[in-house]
Amino acid sequence: MKLLTKEIEKKLLANAAKEGDHVPVLKLFNPTGSGTWLVSEMSEDGMMFGLADLGMGSPELGYIYLPELAEYRGPLGLGIERDTWFKGDKPLSEYADAARAAGRITA
């Protein structure tokens, strides 16, 4: 599965071009373990900004490098996947507040 469609890529690049607390456009996850990412923007070189939850009880906002996630292979050789059903409905800061309170991304 491709981690980004052309439509998602356009939205992420457009968000990066303007300031603000953007609604996440993309949710990625590790199908065989911990790891969930909500992404709201991305630069041309694949550096994304979003909320990362690595399963240690302390989700945080930060930068995620798309090529690094795309190369990852976990148990059974499975890589990171895109949640095709995810539709962001609030600014990233609200997801971050809820995740910090719960100790994990709850979207």
Protein Blocks (a to p, Z undefined) as FASTA:
>chain_A
ZZbdfklmmmmmmmmmpgcjdddfbdcddfkbgcddddfbdcfkopacddddehnopacd
ddddfklmmmpccehhiacdddfkbccfbdfklmmmmmmmnopafZZ
